[in-house]
């Protein structure tokens, strides 16, 4: 069975041990590395190429937001789950802007954390579920999205052409399909879908999947029916 490869970046050794033990109980998840320092974590993540990285919101040397941005910039196929000490609307908004797929509180149970890891691995963004109970954050995101659209009307970004397969996958993404669902529909493996998504993000210079869909729609590369 293919296991989900997870990297733990947390400043507290005891908490990392707890996460490692909790995730080890899940037969489909494997912790492949860990670090208590942001810069060291980034150095380790590149060669390990995990599927999911769980980041403590209070990392030393390289903070969680910068670490998330760098991971997403250099390895878009890696999903990031940010772990906060307590609920904070401002931090949730910043996590979304940085490209995190998930946002959880440290009081989360091991089973719930494993569930978040699986969703992120499948290409979902469980962080969006937080917005259902945080309407204030949702409104702020909508306002920023509208501002982004206005900027893009004034400055047209340069976009590399997509292949037929990449266009097909992007259309599936626009309909809310996860990587796993796309792989099943197209009869290809999950890793192949991830590789195509990485290429799409690079060609469109997109920050995340939603941004990629917006850019593709604006330039007529896909249509949503």
C-alpha positions in Angstrom: 0.0 0.0 0.0 1.3 3.5 -0.9 1.9 5.5 2.2 1.5 9.2 2.7 4.9 10.7 3.4 4.8 13.3 6.2 7.4 15.8 7.5 7.0 17.3 10.9 8.3 20.8 11.6 7.7 21.7 15.3 9.9 23.5 17.8 8.8 21.2 20.7 10.4 17.7 20.7 7.8 16.2 23.0 5.0 17.4 20.7 6.8 16.0 17.6 7.1 12.7 19.3 3.4 12.7 20.1 2.5 13.5 16.5 4.9 10.8 15.2 3.4 8.2 17.5 -0.2 9.2 16.7 0.4 9.1 12.9 2.4 5.9 13.2 -0.8 4.2 14.4 -2.3 4.9 10.9 -1.3 2.2 8.5 -1.3 4.6 5.5 0.9 7.4 6.9 4.7 7.4 7.4 6.7 10.2 9.1 9.8 10.5 6.9 11.6 13.4 8.7 11.3 16.1 11.3 13.0 19.3 12.5 12.7 21.9 15.2 14.0 24.8 13.1 12.5 26.5 10.0 15.6 26.8 7.9 16.8 23.3 8.7 13.3 22.0 7.9 13.4 23.6 4.4 16.9 22.1 3.8 15.6 18.6 4.7 12.3 18.8 2.9 13.8 19.4 -0.6 15.6 16.0 -0.8 12.9 14.0 1.1 10.1 15.4 -1.0 7.2 14.5 1.4 3.6 14.6 0.4 2.5 16.7 3.4 4.4 19.0 5.8 2.9 19.8 9.2 4.3 23.2 10.5 4.2 24.6 14.0 2.9 28.2 13.9 5.9 29.4 16.0 9.0 28.0 14.3 12.4 29.6 15.0 14.8 31.1 12.4 12.2 30.8 9.5 8.6 31.5 10.6 5.7 29.3 9.6 4.4 31.6 6.9 7.7 32.1 5.2 8.4 28.4 5.4 5.0 27.6 3.9 5.5 30.1 1.0 8.9 28.7 0.2 7.6 25.2 0.2 4.7 26.1 -2.1 6.9 28.2 -4.4 9.6 25.5 -4.9 7.5 22.3 -4.4 3.8 23.1 -5.3 2.9 19.4 -5.1 3.7 19.4 -1.4 0.7 20.2 0.8 1.2 22.2 4.0 -0.8 21.9 7.2 -0.3 24.8 9.7 -0.7 24.0 13.4 -1.5 26.9 15.7 -1.5 27.1 19.5 -5.0 28.7 19.5 -7.7 30.0 17.1 -6.8 33.3 15.5 -8.7 34.8 12.6 -5.7 36.9 11.5 -3.4 33.9 11.5 -6.0 31.8 9.6 -6.2 34.5 6.9 -2.4 34.6 6.6 -2.2 30.8 6.4 -4.6 30.9 3.5 -2.7 33.6 1.8 0.6 31.7 2.2 -1.0 28.7 0.5 -1.5 26.3 3.4 -3.9 23.4 2.7 -4.9 22.9 6.3 -5.1 24.9 9.5 -5.5 23.1 12.8 -5.2 23.8 16.5 -2.7 21.9 18.6 -5.5 20.4 20.7 -6.5 18.3 17.7 -6.7 14.5 18.2 -4.4 12.1 16.4 -7.2 10.7 14.4 -8.4 14.1 13.3 -4.9 15.1 12.4 -4.6 11.9 10.3 -7.9 12.9 8.5 -6.5 16.3 7.7 -3.3 14.7 6.3 -5.3 12.4 4.1 -7.4 15.3 2.7 -4.4 17.4 2.0 -2.7 14.5 0.3 -5.7 14.0 -2.0 -5.4 17.6 -3.2 -8.2 19.0 -1.0 -8.0 22.2 1.0 -9.5 21.4 4.4 -8.5 24.9 5.5 -11.6 26.1 3.6 -13.8 24.2 6.1 -12.6 26.7 8.8 -14.4 29.5 6.9 -17.8 28.0 7.5 -17.5 29.0 11.1 -15.5 32.1 10.5 -17.6 34.4 8.2 -15.4 37.4 9.0 -12.4 35.8 7.5 -14.4 34.7 4.5 -15.5 38.3 3.8 -11.9 39.5 4.1 -10.8 36.8 1.6 -13.6 37.8 -0.8 -12.5 41.4 -0.7 -8.9 40.5 -1.4 -10.0 38.2 -4.2 -11.9 41.1 -5.8 -8.9 43.4 -5.5 -6.7 40.7 -7.1 -9.1 40.5 -10.0 -8.9 44.3 -10.5 -5.1 44.2 -10.5 -5.0 41.3 -13.0 -7.3 43.4 -15.3 -4.6 46.1 -15.4 -1.5 43.8 -15.5 -1.8 40.8 -17.7 0.7 38.1 -16.6 2.7 36.1 -19.1 1.4 32.6 -19.3 3.1 29.6 -20.9 0.8 27.3 -23.0 -0.7 24.2 -21.3 -0.6 20.8 -22.8 -3.9 19.0 -23.6 -3.5 16.8 -20.5 -2.8 19.8 -18.3 -5.8 21.6 -19.6 -7.9 18.5 -18.9 -6.7 18.2 -15.4 -7.2 22.0 -14.7 -10.8 21.6 -15.9 -11.3 18.8 -13.3 -9.7 21.0 -10.6 -12.1 23.8 -11.6 -15.0 21.5 -10.7 -13.6 20.8 -7.3 -12.1 17.4 -7.9 -9.2 16.2 -5.8 -6.0 14.7 -7.2 -7.3 11.2 -6.3 -10.6 11.8 -8.1 -8.8 13.1 -11.1 -6.4 10.2 -11.2 -9.4 7.7 -11.0 -11.3 9.6 -13.8 -8.4 9.7 -16.2 -7.0 6.2 -15.3 -3.6 7.5 -14.3 -1.7 7.4 -11.0 -2.0 10.0 -8.2 1.7 11.0 -8.6 1.2 11.7 -12.3 -1.6 14.1 -11.5 0.6 15.8 -8.9 3.3 16.2 -11.5 0.9 17.8 -13.9 -0.5 20.1 -11.2 3.1 21.2 -10.4 3.7 22.0 -14.1 0.3 23.9 -14.3 1.2 26.1 -11.3 4.6 26.8 -12.7 3.3 27.7 -16.2 0.6 30.0 -14.9 2.8 31.4 -12.1 -0.2 30.7 -9.8 0.0 30.8 -6.0 -2.4 27.9 -5.5 -5.0 25.8 -7.3 -7.8 28.4 -7.0 -5.5 31.1 -8.5 -4.6 28.8 -11.3 -8.2 28.3 -12.2 -8.9 32.0 -12.1 -6.0 32.8 -14.4 -7.0 30.0 -16.8 -10.6 31.3 -17.0 -9.4 34.8 -17.6 -7.2 33.8 -20.5 -9.8 31.4 -22.0 -7.6 28.3 -21.4 -10.6 26.4 -19.8 -14.3 26.8 -19.5 -16.6 25.9 -16.6 -20.0 24.5 -17.5 
